[in-house]
Amino acid sequence: MKRVEITDKAAEVVKQLKAKHGELIFHQSGGCCDGSAPMIFEKGDMYLDESDILLGTVEGVNFYLNQDQFEYWKHTHLTIDITEGRGASFSLEIPLGLRFLIHSRLLTDEETSFFNSK
């Protein structure tokens, strides 16, 4: 079972970005300037520390969430999607006129049991 997945459309953009930039990471922001948006960076361009939780991998890209954010999102399943428009961050999809976004839903009882047992 996965906590984070990606739509086919968003996966195609990730493939493009990987071809251009190499290894990447996703980080779900905590708000402030960029709202609560998933951002994608070249690996090494985003400082991660012990407070960042690896939520999963999509298209071979690790997806991190800060521990404080995880407390708000721990009962949800996240799906990364893409839409036209400009985000307010330094995320790599911005020059393409696109921005990643998150669709969330509550975990099912089965998913909750699975993740709580880990």
C-alpha positions, 0 to 999 in steps of 0.5 A, a space after each residue: 500500500 502507498 500513501 502517495 501516488 501520481 496521476 499519469 499526466 503528472 508522471 509524464 511531467 516528472 519524466 520530462 524533468 528527470 530527463 532534463 535535470 537528473 535525480 529529483 525529490 518532491 517535498 510537500 511544502 508547509 504553507 507560507 509563500 507557496 501554499 501547501 503545494 508539492 514541489 520538485 527539486 534537483 536532488 541536493 537543492 532542497 535541504 532535508 533534515 531529520 524532521 523530513 519524513 519519506 512518505 513514498 516514491 513516485 516515478 522513482 522520485 522520493 516524496 518527503 513531508 515535514 514531520 509537522 505537516 505529516 501530523 496534519 496529513 497522516 490520515 490521508 492518501 495523497 495523489 500528485 497531479 498537474 495543472 496549467 498555471 504558475 505556482 509561487 515557488 522554485 519548483 522545476 515545473 514552473 517554467 513549463 507553465 504548469 504546477 503540481 497539486 495534491 488531491 487528498 482523501 482519507 485513508 480507508 480502514 484497511 490502509 489505516 491499519 496497515 500504516 499503523 502496524 509499521 
